[in-house]
Structures are given as C-alpha cells and as structure tokens.
C-alpha cells in the first residue's frame, strides 16, 4: 500500500504541474528554449538564457514574413527592369535569409517535439514499472468476476466492479501508449479517478 501511495503522490504532482502551468495550456506552451549556433536546449523552467520556445517561433515567423514582403517589393523593381542585376542579388540574399530562418524555426519545433516525446517515454517507463503489481492485481480480480457474471448478469455490484476494473485496465494501457503529453495527462487523471472509485468500492 505504501508504494501505491508514494506513486499516487508522484502522479498527482505531475498532474498538478501541468494543471497549474498556464491554466491548462498545451505542454509545449510551457517550454523554454536556449538557442546557440550548434544546439537548441529545452527546459521546463525559465532561466536567464532562455525564452519561451513559442515566442522564438513567433519571432522567426515574423522575420520570415517580413523578408517575404520585402522580396515582393524587390520583384516589382526587377519586373520594371530597374537595376536588375543589383536587385537580383538582393533577392538571392533574401531567399537565403528566408531559408536560414525557416531552418532555425523547424529546428526549434523538432527539438520541442523530441523533448516532449522523451519526457512522455521516460515518465511512462517509470509509471509502468511502479504500477505493474497494481495492474496484475486488477487482472487477477476481474477473472472470477467474469465467471460470476455468467451466472449473475443482473447483479449491479458485479456489473459495476467489472466496469470499474476494465475501465482502469484500459486507462493504464492508454497511459502507457500515449504519444502526446495532453493525452497522457488525460489518462493519468482518469487513472487517479478510477483508482479512487475502486478503493472506495473495496472499503
């Protein structure tokens, strides 16, 4: 019972962290980035060298849009054959700048996605290992209930127990296989909810 209690504290803490972060904001909205010429480092908390990752992305998108608008004005000069060689050189420089900005933007987005996926996987591995005995206990409990159900199909208690246990087993499966953080959080909340119901029913 102690290890389940400790695990519940860990899971509740994870849920609390996300619920209190930007009022149910998406997980990636709460990530911070530190950009260097060689790497993008992702953090869950702000420090002096970081900025919100989404703010980096918005800034890069603004610069890309501005360069594109400037390039459209350059195209007008080229179409009017005004200093064509000069403006073609300017246009090539703008294209290179847009491509470079887009590469950085995609670099940040990819880094955020990798960070989120790694976070989910590591948390899933920890939770699955700790919840394995709990899952096995549910599987053991439900086997005789299915047998009883063939004889007492109209028993509200048996139906209710089967519903709670099968739902909880499905919650565990979904929690272990979630591939995005907000879905993962949803299954953790469901797990805590059904765990409480099952404990109340067993008292």
N, C-alpha and C positions, 0 to 999 in steps of 0.2 A: 504493500500500500504506500510506503514511503517514497519509493522510486516513482510511482504514478503521480504522487503529489508533487514531487520535485519537477517532473516533466510537465505537469499542468502549469506550474509557475513559469517555466521556460516558454511554453507555447503562449500562455497568456501575455507574457512580456512581449513576444514577437507581435502578437495582435495589437497590443497597446501601442507599440512603437509606430505601427502603420496607421492606426486609427487617429492618433494624436498628431501625425505628421501631415500638415497642410490640409486638415479636415477631409479625410478620406481621399486625398489626392492619389493619383496613379503613382506607383512606386518610382518610376523614372523621373517624375517631377521633383522628387526629394533628393536626387543625386547631385553631387558636386564634382566638377572636373578641374584638373590641373593639366594644362597643355604645355608641352615642351616641343622642341623641334623633332624629338625622337619618340615621344610617347604621350599617351593620354592616360592619366591616372584618375580613377574613380573613387569617390568617398561618399559615405552616407552622412557625414557631418562637415560643416563649413570650417575652413581654416584660412589663414592669411593669404595663401597662394591659390585659393580656389574660387570658382564662380559656379553658379548653378549650370548644369550641363545644358538645360533647355535654353538658358539665356545665351550661352555660347552659340547654340544652333540658330536661335533667332537673329543674333548679330551677324552671323555668317550669311544667313538667308537675305538679310537686309543689304549686305555688301554685294552679294551676287545680283540682286535685283537692281541695285544702283549701277553696277558695271554694265548690266544688260541695257539699261535705259541710256546710258552714255554711249554704248556701242550703236544703238539705234540712231542717235544723233550723228555719229560718225558716218554711218551708212548713207545718211542724207547728203553729206559733203562729198562722199565718193560718187554717189549717183549723179551729182551735179558737176562731177569731174573737176573739183576744186582741190588742187594739191594732192592728187590721187595717191602718189607714192607715199607721201607723208602720212595721210590718213589710213592707208592700208597697213602701214607699220603700227600706227596707234591701235588699229582694230585687232591685229595679231597679238599685240601686247595685252589687250583687254580680254581676248579669248583665253590666253594663257592664265591670266589672273582669275577669270571665272572658273576655269578647270581646277586651278590650285585651291580656290576657296571651296569648291564642291568636294574635292578630295578630303579636305580637312573636315568638312561637315559630315561626310559619310564615315570618316574615321571616328569621330566623336560618337555618332549613332551606333556604329558597330561595337565600339568599346562599351557603351551603355548596355547593349543587348547581351554581350558576353558576360559583363558583370552581373546582370540580373539572372541570367541562366546559371552561372556558377553559384550565386547566392542560393537560388532555389535548390540546386542539386545537393549542396553541402548541408543545407537545413533538412532536406528530405532524408538524406542518408542518416543524419543524427536521429531524427524523429522515428524513422522506420526501425532503426536498431533498438531504440528505447521502447517502442510500442509493440515490438514483436510478441512478448509474452501476453500483453493485453489482447492483441488480435487473436492469438491462439486460444485464449480463454473464451472469447466470443464464439469462435468456430466450434469449440467443444460444447458450449452451452446450447447452441442452436440445433445440433444434430438430434438430440432427443425431443426437442420441441417440434421438429418436423414430423417425427413419428407420432407424437401425441395429437398433432393437428389432423392426421388422417382419421383419428377416432373422435376428436372433439373440435370439429371445424367451426362450431358456433360458439366456442369459448372466447369471450372478449379478451380475457387475460392472455391466453396463448397467442391469439392474433396480434395483440399489442406487443408482446415480447418478440415475436418473430419480426414484426415491422421494425421495432427499435434496433434489434441486433443486425438485421440485414441492411438497414439504412446506415448503421455505424460502420459495418464492414465495407460498404460502398464508399462511405466518406473517407475511410483510410486508404482505399485503393485510389480514389481520385486525388487525395492529398499527396500520395507517393508519385503520381504520374503527371501532376500539373506542370505546365511548361511556361506559365506566366504568373507573376507574383500576385496580382489581384485575384486571380482564380485560386491560387494556392492559399491566400488569406481566407477566401470564402470557405474552403474545405476545412481549414483549421477551426474557424468559427463554428461550422456545422459539427465538427468532431467534439468540441467542448460542450455544445448544446446537447447532443445526444448522449454524451458521457454522463452529464448531469441527470438526464432523464433516466438512464439505466441505473445509476446509483440510487436514485430516489425510488425506483421500482423495486430494487432489491432490498430496501430497508424494511 
